[in-house]
Amino acid sequence: MAYLTSESKAKYFSEFGGSATNTGSIEAQVAILTERINHISKHLGTNKKDFSTQRGLMQMVGKRKSLLAYLSKHNLSGYRALIEKLGLRK
C-alpha cells in the first residue's frame, strides 16, 4: 500500500475528519476508502483477470456504501457535503 502513505492519510484525516488524529470519523473513512477504490480501479483496468483484487474492491465498495448510509441517516447535511466534495453520485 505504498500509494497511501501516512502523510497522505494524515492529510485526508485533517481535511475530512477535522484533525489528523481523528481517524474514526465517518467522513475521513469514506475519503480514504474512495482513494483506495480509485487506485484499485486503475489497477483493474490493466489487469482484467485479477479476480482476488476485484473481490477486495467489491468489499470496499460495500463498506463505503454502508458508511454512507449511516452518515445519511444521522447527518444528512454532512452526507451531502461529503458527496459533493468527493464527487460521488453524479
Secondary structure, 3 states (H helix, E strand, C coil): CCCCCHHHHHHHHHHHHCCCCCCCCHHHHHHHHHHHHHHHHHHHHHCCCCHHHHHHHHHHHHHHHHHHHHHHHHCHHHHHHHHHHHCCCC
